[in-house]
Amino acid sequence: MKYLLETAPQTVEVAEDGAPALPTGSVRVEVAYVGVCHSDTARVAGGRGPFPARLGHEVSGVVVESAAPGLTVGTRVVAYVEDGYATELIVPAERIVPVHADCSLVDAALAEPLACVIGGIEMLDLAHEREIVLVGSGFMGLMALRLLVANGHRVTVIEPREHARDLAAAWGADRVLHPDEVPDDLRQGCSVVVEATGAASGLQLASDLVRIAGTLGIMGYHQSSGGKRTVDMESWNYRALKVLSLHHRSREDVLRWIDRAQRLSALGFVRPSELADRTIPLRDLPALFADPAGHESIKTVVDMRS
């Protein structure tokens, strides 16, 4: 099998090895697609190790050998793993989610990030909110937008990139603004603001919009610059903000949300594959990690069969 290996700071390569034996309670998965996550590119760019390491956690594929009851050969699956940039994986049955017949394998691979968005949105108390402000309409932000719109919420999106603003409008935003166009009535006037940029400037803008006793939900993955951020705690304290990290680490929760995510895709409510605007083979993945900003894509997917 072939797989991506991080061998040293800012260094990844495609390695090759024999296929390991299949232990009881696991399945062998032929990987179909893997989504490229910002957390992976940020980890490699940060160069902090440890080394060697394998990466990749947005994975779909097909069971080609099974030693687990109920998971037969040919079953299409999502694999909840951390070594997914590979042509083949050994996965314990408890980390497998079977895929609905109407869910594509690309959408199945992207069920993991959609699951993270589902869990994040459910942390917010939105029952009495008229409008939600979303700062950032990259991949995660757009999926959050679609879920919010599907529940009937009015959503204002703030995004600097023109093509991402266009996507936000097409995906149902009530209004779309450039950060330079934010009106005065939004500043410290919003009850719920979701930050989905992963950048210091986006976090600052989002926090500036929250009103007294309002909620700031942080969905952006803040790993750049070593994850360090400076915030105006005097302002946060004065406004008595409720600040929520919309991230999760419970495997049971994420697996349940992955199942819901792939069902949402199968039934046509949220199809994250519509945002996958670049597909590359495994052999091109080291070049992407060497220059992750070299292409202004919303979402890159690795086709492990090409």
Contacts in CASP RR format, 6 or more apart in sequence:
PFRMAT RR
TARGET T0000
AUTHOR 0000-0000-0000
METHOD contacts of the structure
MODEL  1
MKYLLETAPQTVEVAEDGAPALPTGSVRVEVAYVGVCHSDTARVAGGRGP
FPARLGHEVSGVVVESAAPGLTVGTRVVAYVEDGYATELIVPAERIVPVH
ADCSLVDAALAEPLACVIGGIEMLDLAHEREIVLVGSGFMGLMALRLLVA
NGHRVTVIEPREHARDLAAAWGADRVLHPDEVPDDLRQGCSVVVEATGAA
SGLQLASDLVRIAGTLGIMGYHQSSGGKRTVDMESWNYRALKVLSLHHRS
REDVLRWIDRAQRLSALGFVRPSELADRTIPLRDLPALFADPAGHESIKT
VVDMRS
1 16 0 8 1.000
1 17 0 8 1.000
1 18 0 8 1.000
1 19 0 8 1.000
1 86 0 8 1.000
1 87 0 8 1.000
1 88 0 8 1.000
2 14 0 8 1.000
2 15 0 8 1.000
2 16 0 8 1.000
2 86 0 8 1.000
2 87 0 8 1.000
2 282 0 8 1.000
3 14 0 8 1.000
3 15 0 8 1.000
3 16 0 8 1.000
3 17 0 8 1.000
3 54 0 8 1.000
3 83 0 8 1.000
3 84 0 8 1.000
3 85 0 8 1.000
3 86 0 8 1.000
3 87 0 8 1.000
4 12 0 8 1.000
4 13 0 8 1.000
4 14 0 8 1.000
4 15 0 8 1.000
4 54 0 8 1.000
4 55 0 8 1.000
4 56 0 8 1.000
4 85 0 8 1.000
4 86 0 8 1.000
4 282 0 8 1.000
4 285 0 8 1.000
4 286 0 8 1.000
5 12 0 8 1.000
5 13 0 8 1.000
5 14 0 8 1.000
5 15 0 8 1.000
5 52 0 8 1.000
5 53 0 8 1.000
5 54 0 8 1.000
6 12 0 8 1.000
6 43 0 8 1.000
6 44 0 8 1.000
6 49 0 8 1.000
6 51 0 8 1.000
6 52 0 8 1.000
6 53 0 8 1.000
6 54 0 8 1.000
6 55 0 8 1.000
7 13 0 8 1.000
7 51 0 8 1.000
7 52 0 8 1.000
8 51 0 8 1.000
9 46 0 8 1.000
9 47 0 8 1.000
9 48 0 8 1.000
9 49 0 8 1.000
9 51 0 8 1.000
10 44 0 8 1.000
10 45 0 8 1.000
10 46 0 8 1.000
10 47 0 8 1.000
10 290 0 8 1.000
11 44 0 8 1.000
12 44 0 8 1.000
12 55 0 8 1.000
12 285 0 8 1.000
12 286 0 8 1.000
12 289 0 8 1.000
13 286 0 8 1.000
14 282 0 8 1.000
14 283 0 8 1.000
14 285 0 8 1.000
14 286 0 8 1.000
19 28 0 8 1.000
19 88 0 8 1.000
20 90 0 8 1.000
22 28 0 8 1.000
22 65 0 8 1.000
22 66 0 8 1.000
22 67 0 8 1.000
22 90 0 8 1.000
23 67 0 8 1.000
23 90 0 8 1.000
24 67 0 8 1.000
24 68 0 8 1.000
25 67 0 8 1.000
25 68 0 8 1.000
25 92 0 8 1.000
25 93 0 8 1.000
26 67 0 8 1.000
26 68 0 8 1.000
26 90 0 8 1.000
26 91 0 8 1.000
26 92 0 8 1.000
26 93 0 8 1.000
27 63 0 8 1.000
27 65 0 8 1.000
27 66 0 8 1.000
27 67 0 8 1.000
27 68 0 8 1.000
27 71 0 8 1.000
27 75 0 8 1.000
27 77 0 8 1.000
27 90 0 8 1.000
27 91 0 8 1.000
27 93 0 8 1.000
27 96 0 8 1.000
28 63 0 8 1.000
28 64 0 8 1.000
28 65 0 8 1.000
28 66 0 8 1.000
28 88 0 8 1.000
28 89 0 8 1.000
28 90 0 8 1.000
28 91 0 8 1.000
29 59 0 8 1.000
29 61 0 8 1.000
29 62 0 8 1.000
29 63 0 8 1.000
29 64 0 8 1.000
29 77 0 8 1.000
29 79 0 8 1.000
29 88 0 8 1.000
29 89 0 8 1.000
29 90 0 8 1.000
29 91 0 8 1.000
29 96 0 8 1.000
30 61 0 8 1.000
30 62 0 8 1.000
30 63 0 8 1.000
30 64 0 8 1.000
30 87 0 8 1.000
30 88 0 8 1.000
31 59 0 8 1.000
31 60 0 8 1.000
31 61 0 8 1.000
31 79 0 8 1.000
31 84 0 8 1.000
31 86 0 8 1.000
31 87 0 8 1.000
31 88 0 8 1.000
31 89 0 8 1.000
31 304 0 8 1.000
32 60 0 8 1.000
32 61 0 8 1.000
32 62 0 8 1.000
32 105 0 8 1.000
32 108 0 8 1.000
32 109 0 8 1.000
32 303 0 8 1.000
32 304 0 8 1.000
32 305 0 8 1.000
33 59 0 8 1.000
33 60 0 8 1.000
33 61 0 8 1.000
33 105 0 8 1.000
33 106 0 8 1.000
33 108 0 8 1.000
33 109 0 8 1.000
33 301 0 8 1.000
33 302 0 8 1.000
33 303 0 8 1.000
33 304 0 8 1.000
34 56 0 8 1.000
34 58 0 8 1.000
34 59 0 8 1.000
34 60 0 8 1.000
34 84 0 8 1.000
34 85 0 8 1.000
34 109 0 8 1.000
34 301 0 8 1.000
34 302 0 8 1.000
34 304 0 8 1.000
35 56 0 8 1.000
35 58 0 8 1.000
35 59 0 8 1.000
35 109 0 8 1.000
35 110 0 8 1.000
35 113 0 8 1.000
35 276 0 8 1.000
35 299 0 8 1.000
35 300 0 8 1.000
35 301 0 8 1.000
35 302 0 8 1.000
36 58 0 8 1.000
36 285 0 8 1.000
36 288 0 8 1.000
36 299 0 8 1.000
36 300 0 8 1.000
36 301 0 8 1.000
36 302 0 8 1.000
37 56 0 8 1.000
37 57 0 8 1.000
37 58 0 8 1.000
37 113 0 8 1.000
38 198 0 8 1.000
38 221 0 8 1.000
38 223 0 8 1.000
39 221 0 8 1.000
39 223 0 8 1.000
40 55 0 8 1.000
40 56 0 8 1.000
40 57 0 8 1.000
40 289 0 8 1.000
41 288 0 8 1.000
41 289 0 8 1.000
41 292 0 8 1.000
42 221 0 8 1.000
42 223 0 8 1.000
42 224 0 8 1.000
43 49 0 8 1.000
43 55 0 8 1.000
43 223 0 8 1.000
44 55 0 8 1.000
44 289 0 8 1.000
45 224 0 8 1.000
45 292 0 8 1.000
46 226 0 8 1.000
54 82 0 8 1.000
54 83 0 8 1.000
54 84 0 8 1.000
54 85 0 8 1.000
54 86 0 8 1.000
55 82 0 8 1.000
55 83 0 8 1.000
55 84 0 8 1.000
55 85 0 8 1.000
56 81 0 8 1.000
56 82 0 8 1.000
56 83 0 8 1.000
56 84 0 8 1.000
56 85 0 8 1.000
57 80 0 8 1.000
57 81 0 8 1.000
57 82 0 8 1.000
57 84 0 8 1.000
57 112 0 8 1.000
58 109 0 8 1.000
58 110 0 8 1.000
58 112 0 8 1.000
58 113 0 8 1.000
59 78 0 8 1.000
59 79 0 8 1.000
59 80 0 8 1.000
59 81 0 8 1.000
59 84 0 8 1.000
59 89 0 8 1.000
59 109 0 8 1.000
59 112 0 8 1.000
60 76 0 8 1.000
60 77 0 8 1.000
60 78 0 8 1.000
60 79 0 8 1.000
60 99 0 8 1.000
60 105 0 8 1.000
60 106 0 8 1.000
60 108 0 8 1.000
60 109 0 8 1.000
60 111 0 8 1.000
61 76 0 8 1.000
61 77 0 8 1.000
61 78 0 8 1.000
61 79 0 8 1.000
61 105 0 8 1.000
61 108 0 8 1.000
61 109 0 8 1.000
62 74 0 8 1.000
62 75 0 8 1.000
62 76 0 8 1.000
62 77 0 8 1.000
62 105 0 8 1.000
63 71 0 8 1.000
63 72 0 8 1.000
63 73 0 8 1.000
63 74 0 8 1.000
63 75 0 8 1.000
63 76 0 8 1.000
63 77 0 8 1.000
64 73 0 8 1.000
64 74 0 8 1.000
64 88 0 8 1.000
65 73 0 8 1.000
66 72 0 8 1.000
66 73 0 8 1.000
66 75 0 8 1.000
68 92 0 8 1.000
68 93 0 8 1.000
68 96 0 8 1.000
69 93 0 8 1.000
71 77 0 8 1.000
71 93 0 8 1.000
71 96 0 8 1.000
71 98 0 8 1.000
75 98 0 8 1.000
75 99 0 8 1.000
76 98 0 8 1.000
76 99 0 8 1.000
76 103 0 8 1.000
76 105 0 8 1.000
76 108 0 8 1.000
77 91 0 8 1.000
77 96 0 8 1.000
77 97 0 8 1.000
77 98 0 8 1.000
77 99 0 8 1.000
77 108 0 8 1.000
78 96 0 8 1.000
78 97 0 8 1.000
78 99 0 8 1.000
78 108 0 8 1.000
78 109 0 8 1.000
78 111 0 8 1.000
78 112 0 8 1.000
78 258 0 8 1.000
78 262 0 8 1.000
79 89 0 8 1.000
79 91 0 8 1.000
79 95 0 8 1.000
79 96 0 8 1.000
80 95 0 8 1.000
80 96 0 8 1.000
80 97 0 8 1.000
80 112 0 8 1.000
80 251 0 8 1.000
80 254 0 8 1.000
80 255 0 8 1.000
80 258 0 8 1.000
81 89 0 8 1.000
81 91 0 8 1.000
81 95 0 8 1.000
83 89 0 8 1.000
85 282 0 8 1.000
85 285 0 8 1.000
85 302 0 8 1.000
86 304 0 8 1.000
87 282 0 8 1.000
87 304 0 8 1.000
95 251 0 8 1.000
95 255 0 8 1.000
97 111 0 8 1.000
97 255 0 8 1.000
97 258 0 8 1.000
97 259 0 8 1.000
97 262 0 8 1.000
99 105 0 8 1.000
99 108 0 8 1.000
99 262 0 8 1.000
99 266 0 8 1.000
100 262 0 8 1.000
100 263 0 8 1.000
100 265 0 8 1.000
100 266 0 8 1.000
100 267 0 8 1.000
101 266 0 8 1.000
102 266 0 8 1.000
102 267 0 8 1.000
103 111 0 8 1.000
103 262 0 8 1.000
103 263 0 8 1.000
103 265 0 8 1.000
103 266 0 8 1.000
104 265 0 8 1.000
104 271 0 8 1.000
104 273 0 8 1.000
106 273 0 8 1.000
106 276 0 8 1.000
106 301 0 8 1.000
107 262 0 8 1.000
107 265 0 8 1.000
107 266 0 8 1.000
107 271 0 8 1.000
107 272 0 8 1.000
107 273 0 8 1.000
108 262 0 8 1.000
108 265 0 8 1.000
109 301 0 8 1.000
110 265 0 8 1.000
110 272 0 8 1.000
110 273 0 8 1.000
110 276 0 8 1.000
110 299 0 8 1.000
110 301 0 8 1.000
111 258 0 8 1.000
111 261 0 8 1.000
111 262 0 8 1.000
111 265 0 8 1.000
111 272 0 8 1.000
112 254 0 8 1.000
112 258 0 8 1.000
112 261 0 8 1.000
113 139 0 8 1.000
113 140 0 8 1.000
113 143 0 8 1.000
113 272 0 8 1.000
114 143 0 8 1.000
114 257 0 8 1.000
114 261 0 8 1.000
114 264 0 8 1.000
114 265 0 8 1.000
114 270 0 8 1.000
114 272 0 8 1.000
115 254 0 8 1.000
115 257 0 8 1.000
115 258 0 8 1.000
115 260 0 8 1.000
115 261 0 8 1.000
116 140 0 8 1.000
116 247 0 8 1.000
116 248 0 8 1.000
116 254 0 8 1.000
116 257 0 8 1.000
117 140 0 8 1.000
117 141 0 8 1.000
117 143 0 8 1.000
117 144 0 8 1.000
117 147 0 8 1.000
117 219 0 8 1.000
118 147 0 8 1.000
118 257 0 8 1.000
118 260 0 8 1.000
118 261 0 8 1.000
119 246 0 8 1.000
119 248 0 8 1.000
119 253 0 8 1.000
119 257 0 8 1.000
120 219 0 8 1.000
120 246 0 8 1.000
120 247 0 8 1.000
120 248 0 8 1.000
121 144 0 8 1.000
121 147 0 8 1.000
121 148 0 8 1.000
121 246 0 8 1.000
123 217 0 8 1.000
123 244 0 8 1.000
123 246 0 8 1.000
124 192 0 8 1.000
124 194 0 8 1.000
124 215 0 8 1.000
124 217 0 8 1.000
124 244 0 8 1.000
124 246 0 8 1.000
125 215 0 8 1.000
126 132 0 8 1.000
126 148 0 8 1.000
126 151 0 8 1.000
126 153 0 8 1.000
126 192 0 8 1.000
129 153 0 8 1.000
129 191 0 8 1.000
129 192 0 8 1.000
130 154 0 8 1.000
131 153 0 8 1.000
131 154 0 8 1.000
131 155 0 8 1.000
131 156 0 8 1.000
131 174 0 8 1.000
131 190 0 8 1.000
131 191 0 8 1.000
132 148 0 8 1.000
132 153 0 8 1.000
132 154 0 8 1.000
132 155 0 8 1.000
132 156 0 8 1.000
132 192 0 8 1.000
132 193 0 8 1.000
132 194 0 8 1.000
133 155 0 8 1.000
133 156 0 8 1.000
133 157 0 8 1.000
133 158 0 8 1.000
133 186 0 8 1.000
133 190 0 8 1.000
133 192 0 8 1.000
133 193 0 8 1.000
133 194 0 8 1.000
133 206 0 8 1.000
133 209 0 8 1.000
134 141 0 8 1.000
134 144 0 8 1.000
134 145 0 8 1.000
134 148 0 8 1.000
134 155 0 8 1.000
134 156 0 8 1.000
134 157 0 8 1.000
134 158 0 8 1.000
134 168 0 8 1.000
134 173 0 8 1.000
134 193 0 8 1.000
134 194 0 8 1.000
134 196 0 8 1.000
135 157 0 8 1.000
135 158 0 8 1.000
135 159 0 8 1.000
135 193 0 8 1.000
135 194 0 8 1.000
135 195 0 8 1.000
135 196 0 8 1.000
135 197 0 8 1.000
135 202 0 8 1.000
135 205 0 8 1.000
135 206 0 8 1.000
135 209 0 8 1.000
136 157 0 8 1.000
136 158 0 8 1.000
136 159 0 8 1.000
136 164 0 8 1.000
136 195 0 8 1.000
136 196 0 8 1.000
136 197 0 8 1.000
136 202 0 8 1.000
137 145 0 8 1.000
137 157 0 8 1.000
137 159 0 8 1.000
137 164 0 8 1.000
137 165 0 8 1.000
137 167 0 8 1.000
137 168 0 8 1.000
137 171 0 8 1.000
137 173 0 8 1.000
137 176 0 8 1.000
137 196 0 8 1.000
138 159 0 8 1.000
138 164 0 8 1.000
138 167 0 8 1.000
138 196 0 8 1.000
138 298 0 8 1.000
139 272 0 8 1.000
139 275 0 8 1.000
139 298 0 8 1.000
139 299 0 8 1.000
140 196 0 8 1.000
140 219 0 8 1.000
140 220 0 8 1.000
140 221 0 8 1.000
141 194 0 8 1.000
141 196 0 8 1.000
141 219 0 8 1.000
142 164 0 8 1.000
142 167 0 8 1.000
142 168 0 8 1.000
142 171 0 8 1.000
142 275 0 8 1.000
142 298 0 8 1.000
143 270 0 8 1.000
143 272 0 8 1.000
143 275 0 8 1.000
144 194 0 8 1.000
144 196 0 8 1.000
144 219 0 8 1.000
145 155 0 8 1.000
145 157 0 8 1.000
145 168 0 8 1.000
145 171 0 8 1.000
145 172 0 8 1.000
145 173 0 8 1.000
146 171 0 8 1.000
146 172 0 8 1.000
146 269 0 8 1.000
146 270 0 8 1.000
147 270 0 8 1.000
148 155 0 8 1.000
149 155 0 8 1.000
149 171 0 8 1.000
149 172 0 8 1.000
149 173 0 8 1.000
150 269 0 8 1.000
150 270 0 8 1.000
154 174 0 8 1.000
155 172 0 8 1.000
155 173 0 8 1.000
155 174 0 8 1.000
156 173 0 8 1.000
156 174 0 8 1.000
156 175 0 8 1.000
156 176 0 8 1.000
156 177 0 8 1.000
156 186 0 8 1.000
157 165 0 8 1.000
157 168 0 8 1.000
157 173 0 8 1.000
157 175 0 8 1.000
157 176 0 8 1.000
157 177 0 8 1.000
158 176 0 8 1.000
158 177 0 8 1.000
158 178 0 8 1.000
158 179 0 8 1.000
158 182 0 8 1.000
158 205 0 8 1.000
159 165 0 8 1.000
159 168 0 8 1.000
159 176 0 8 1.000
159 177 0 8 1.000
159 178 0 8 1.000
159 179 0 8 1.000
160 178 0 8 1.000
160 179 0 8 1.000
161 296 0 8 1.000
163 296 0 8 1.000
163 298 0 8 1.000
164 298 0 8 1.000
165 176 0 8 1.000
165 178 0 8 1.000
167 275 0 8 1.000
167 298 0 8 1.000
168 176 0 8 1.000
169 176 0 8 1.000
179 205 0 8 1.000
182 205 0 8 1.000
182 209 0 8 1.000
186 209 0 8 1.000
187 208 0 8 1.000
187 209 0 8 1.000
188 208 0 8 1.000
188 209 0 8 1.000
188 210 0 8 1.000
188 211 0 8 1.000
188 212 0 8 1.000
188 239 0 8 1.000
189 209 0 8 1.000
189 210 0 8 1.000
189 211 0 8 1.000
190 209 0 8 1.000
190 210 0 8 1.000
190 211 0 8 1.000
190 214 0 8 1.000
191 210 0 8 1.000
191 211 0 8 1.000
191 214 0 8 1.000
191 215 0 8 1.000
192 214 0 8 1.000
192 215 0 8 1.000
192 217 0 8 1.000
193 206 0 8 1.000
193 207 0 8 1.000
193 209 0 8 1.000
193 210 0 8 1.000
193 215 0 8 1.000
193 216 0 8 1.000
193 217 0 8 1.000
194 206 0 8 1.000
194 217 0 8 1.000
194 219 0 8 1.000
194 246 0 8 1.000
195 202 0 8 1.000
195 203 0 8 1.000
195 205 0 8 1.000
195 206 0 8 1.000
195 207 0 8 1.000
195 216 0 8 1.000
195 217 0 8 1.000
195 218 0 8 1.000
195 219 0 8 1.000
195 220 0 8 1.000
196 219 0 8 1.000
196 220 0 8 1.000
197 203 0 8 1.000
197 206 0 8 1.000
197 220 0 8 1.000
198 220 0 8 1.000
198 221 0 8 1.000
198 222 0 8 1.000
198 223 0 8 1.000
198 224 0 8 1.000
199 222 0 8 1.000
199 224 0 8 1.000
200 222 0 8 1.000
200 225 0 8 1.000
200 229 0 8 1.000
200 230 0 8 1.000
203 218 0 8 1.000
203 222 0 8 1.000
203 229 0 8 1.000
203 231 0 8 1.000
204 231 0 8 1.000
206 216 0 8 1.000
206 217 0 8 1.000
206 218 0 8 1.000
207 216 0 8 1.000
207 231 0 8 1.000
207 232 0 8 1.000
207 235 0 8 1.000
207 236 0 8 1.000
207 241 0 8 1.000
210 216 0 8 1.000
210 239 0 8 1.000
210 241 0 8 1.000
211 239 0 8 1.000
212 238 0 8 1.000
212 239 0 8 1.000
212 240 0 8 1.000
213 239 0 8 1.000
213 240 0 8 1.000
213 241 0 8 1.000
213 242 0 8 1.000
214 239 0 8 1.000
214 240 0 8 1.000
214 241 0 8 1.000
214 242 0 8 1.000
215 241 0 8 1.000
215 242 0 8 1.000
215 243 0 8 1.000
215 244 0 8 1.000
216 241 0 8 1.000
216 242 0 8 1.000
216 243 0 8 1.000
216 244 0 8 1.000
217 243 0 8 1.000
217 244 0 8 1.000
217 245 0 8 1.000
217 246 0 8 1.000
218 243 0 8 1.000
218 244 0 8 1.000
218 245 0 8 1.000
218 246 0 8 1.000
218 247 0 8 1.000
219 246 0 8 1.000
219 247 0 8 1.000
220 246 0 8 1.000
221 247 0 8 1.000
222 229 0 8 1.000
236 243 0 8 1.000
248 254 0 8 1.000
261 270 0 8 1.000
264 270 0 8 1.000
265 271 0 8 1.000
265 272 0 8 1.000
265 273 0 8 1.000
272 299 0 8 1.000
273 301 0 8 1.000
275 298 0 8 1.000
275 299 0 8 1.000
276 298 0 8 1.000
276 299 0 8 1.000
276 300 0 8 1.000
276 301 0 8 1.000
277 297 0 8 1.000
277 298 0 8 1.000
277 299 0 8 1.000
277 300 0 8 1.000
278 295 0 8 1.000
278 297 0 8 1.000
278 299 0 8 1.000
278 300 0 8 1.000
278 301 0 8 1.000
279 300 0 8 1.000
279 301 0 8 1.000
279 302 0 8 1.000
279 303 0 8 1.000
279 306 0 8 1.000
280 288 0 8 1.000
280 300 0 8 1.000
280 301 0 8 1.000
280 302 0 8 1.000
280 303 0 8 1.000
281 302 0 8 1.000
281 303 0 8 1.000
281 304 0 8 1.000
281 306 0 8 1.000
282 302 0 8 1.000
282 304 0 8 1.000
285 302 0 8 1.000
288 295 0 8 1.000
288 300 0 8 1.000
END
